[in-house]
Amino acid sequence: MSEPLHDVIVAGLGAHGSAAAYHLAKRGQSVLGFDRFVRGHTLASFGGLSRIIRLSYYEHPSYVPLLRRAWDLWRELERESGETLLTQTGGLYMGPPEGELVSGSLASARTHGLAHELIDNAELRRRYPVFDVDPDWVGVADAQAGWLAPERSVETHLRLAERHGATLRFTEPIERWERDGDGVRVTSAQGSYRARRLVIAAGSWLARLLPQLAPHLWVERSVLFWFEPRADRDAFARLPVYIVEDTDRIFYGFPYIEGQGVKVAGLHFGDPADPDLLDRTASADDEERVRGWLRRRMPLANGERRDAKVCMYTNTPDGHFIIDHLIEDSNVIVASACSGHGFKFASVIGEILADLVLDGETAHPIGFLSSERPGWDLAL
Ligand SMILES: Cc1cc2nc3c(=O)[nH]c(=O)nc-3n(C[C@H](O)[C@H](O)[C@H](O)COP(=O)(O)OP(=O)(O)OC[C@H]3O[C@@H](n4cnc5c(N)ncnc54)[C@H](O)[C@@H]3O)c2cc1C
């Protein structure tokens, strides 16, 4: 019997691989997907019950068209699946007026005509008394923002991918891949499989499958905490998702969510990690980094610890994603969309990856995410 030839193999079924499998299967491709862990695992970058989605994007205005499409696609996915995945709460970004957070959010909002409000210091204090706001800070309120349920979003993409005909295999890491005639061959411990195209969306393990990326990516340990507020739970429940640019770093958090508490974390403490050797226990030091900030800025949130989760960012040198074909083999498409902010894009990145597989190009404006972007010497 001749060996089956699939249209596409997807290596990694987390945030972006699950979305790619869904879009490809929905567009009629025969999809074979693999994940290294069991279905429903939370050992990669997408675990932790909530992920912020926001449109007035301080990181760069070029992301905004992708975010608009991502938002619509999350809503479409909800309609197709019957799941509620995105909760709109609005967003609040506070810090010095000239800081990257406030000035970057305003730049995106103004460039793209997004609904937003600039809030002065006195009004910030009046509206959001749970924060101890620095006298020099202002705020930006972003109307189109909220949070996604990441584990259920991934599972929904997987379930609908299967409904559209995809075959998904779990607890089967891809060990290597190679060119095979006009297509690609991938090998796991269980077998060897052929396809016309390969999408690699392996998150923190990406450099294992693409060693040429190893010098450009670094994996960072990151710890999320959930606390029970000491008082005024209702005021926390009314909060939007928020990001605060403080003197030492950015902190961010979510409103009080029933059954979870208040989730807070700091961005980029800079702890390097190996995805296979990650210390998955939140330490007293990890907790103190966040509690120290709560004592200063949100004292009523500094209550009993309800939970903690260790996670991984996969950082690029400039903090922007890489979505591209490999130069050496255009049948292979790579998505490294993390640097701590990629989940919200998963719905549109799935669509983009499907475009790249089917058409070799996409109408979405992703030139700024190319591996050959100006100022960057990475050639995949
Ligand atoms: C603490 C934390 C907070 C974050 N907060 C936000 C936020 O608020 N908003 C936001 O938009 N983003 C956020 N992010 C970023 C977001 O979660 C990531 O950008 C996103 O999960 C990356 O998706 P991915 O598909 O590249 O990787 P992952 O989601 O990690 O998926 C990779 C998958 O590949 C599998 N895999 C790896 N190697 C192999 C192999 N060899 N064979 C088969 N399968 C393999 C893994 O098991 C995994 O399932 C956060 C990230 C962290 C860590």
The ligand as a MOL file (V3000), in Angstrom:
LIG
                    3D

  0  0  0     0  0            999 V3000
M  V30 BEGIN CTAB
M  V30 COUNTS 53 58 0 0 0
M  V30 BEGIN ATOM
M  V30 1 C 2.4080 34.0400 31.2020 0
M  V30 2 C 1.9540 34.3960 29.8220 0
M  V30 3 C 0.9950 35.3690 29.6510 0
M  V30 4 C 0.5770 35.7470 28.3710 0
M  V30 5 N -0.4030 36.6630 28.2440 0
M  V30 6 C -0.8670 36.9760 27.0190 0
M  V30 7 C -1.9710 37.8660 26.8650 0
M  V30 8 O -2.5200 38.3660 27.8520 0
M  V30 9 N -2.3990 38.1260 25.6060 0
M  V30 10 C -1.8280 37.5690 24.5090 0
M  V30 11 O -2.2580 37.8620 23.3920 0
M  V30 12 N -0.7860 36.7120 24.6230 0
M  V30 13 C -0.3070 36.3970 25.8350 0
M  V30 14 N 0.7070 35.4940 25.9690 0
M  V30 15 C 1.3510 34.9240 24.7710 0
M  V30 16 C 0.5970 33.7440 24.1810 0
M  V30 17 O 0.1060 32.8830 25.1480 0
M  V30 18 C 1.5430 33.0670 23.2010 0
M  V30 19 O 1.9020 34.0520 22.2370 0
M  V30 20 C 0.9360 31.8970 22.4730 0
M  V30 21 O 0.4790 30.8930 23.3310 0
M  V30 22 C 2.0160 31.3050 21.5400 0
M  V30 23 O 1.3940 30.3740 20.7160 0
M  V30 24 P 2.2130 29.2380 19.9800 0
M  V30 25 O 1.2330 28.4590 19.1930 0
M  V30 26 O 3.3930 29.8390 19.3010 0
M  V30 27 O 2.8090 28.3720 21.1690 0
M  V30 28 P 2.0130 27.4560 22.2090 0
M  V30 29 O 0.6700 28.0040 22.4620 0
M  V30 30 O 2.9380 27.2380 23.3370 0
M  V30 31 O 1.8340 26.1020 21.4160 0
M  V30 32 C 2.9330 25.3490 20.9760 0
M  V30 33 C 2.4880 23.8980 20.9100 0
M  V30 34 O 3.4640 23.1440 20.2010 0
M  V30 35 C 3.5920 21.8910 20.8360 0
M  V30 36 N 4.8950 21.3500 20.4270 0
M  V30 37 C 6.1050 21.8420 20.7220 0
M  V30 38 N 7.0760 21.1150 20.1190 0
M  V30 39 C 6.4500 20.1550 19.4080 0
M  V30 40 C 6.9090 19.0960 18.5700 0
M  V30 41 N 8.2150 18.8880 18.3540 0
M  V30 42 N 5.9940 18.2770 18.0190 0
M  V30 43 C 4.6640 18.4580 18.2470 0
M  V30 44 N 4.1790 19.4620 19.0470 0
M  V30 45 C 5.0610 20.2890 19.5970 0
M  V30 46 C 3.4570 22.2280 22.3140 0
M  V30 47 O 3.1440 21.0970 23.0690 0
M  V30 48 C 2.3470 23.2570 22.2850 0
M  V30 49 O 1.0730 22.6860 22.4100 0
M  V30 50 C 1.1500 35.1060 27.2430 0
M  V30 51 C 2.1150 34.1190 27.4000 0
M  V30 52 C 2.5130 33.7530 28.6790 0
M  V30 53 C 3.5430 32.6740 28.8300 0
M  V30 END ATOM
M  V30 BEGIN BOND
M  V30 1 1 1 2
M  V30 2 1 2 3
M  V30 3 2 2 52
M  V30 4 2 3 4
M  V30 5 1 4 5
M  V30 6 1 4 50
M  V30 7 2 5 6
M  V30 8 1 6 7
M  V30 9 1 6 13
M  V30 10 2 7 8
M  V30 11 1 7 9
M  V30 12 1 9 10
M  V30 13 2 10 11
M  V30 14 1 10 12
M  V30 15 2 12 13
M  V30 16 1 13 14
M  V30 17 1 14 15
M  V30 18 1 14 50
M  V30 19 1 15 16
M  V30 20 1 16 17
M  V30 21 1 16 18
M  V30 22 1 18 19
M  V30 23 1 18 20
M  V30 24 1 20 21
M  V30 25 1 20 22
M  V30 26 1 22 23
M  V30 27 1 23 24
M  V30 28 2 24 25
M  V30 29 1 24 26
M  V30 30 1 24 27
M  V30 31 1 27 28
M  V30 32 2 28 29
M  V30 33 1 28 30
M  V30 34 1 28 31
M  V30 35 1 31 32
M  V30 36 1 32 33
M  V30 37 1 33 34
M  V30 38 1 33 48
M  V30 39 1 34 35
M  V30 40 1 35 36
M  V30 41 1 35 46
M  V30 42 1 36 37
M  V30 43 1 36 45
M  V30 44 2 37 38
M  V30 45 1 38 39
M  V30 46 1 39 40
M  V30 47 2 39 45
M  V30 48 1 40 41
M  V30 49 2 40 42
M  V30 50 1 42 43
M  V30 51 2 43 44
M  V30 52 1 44 45
M  V30 53 1 46 47
M  V30 54 1 46 48
M  V30 55 1 48 49
M  V30 56 2 50 51
M  V30 57 1 51 52
M  V30 58 1 52 53
M  V30 END BOND
M  V30 END CTAB
M  END
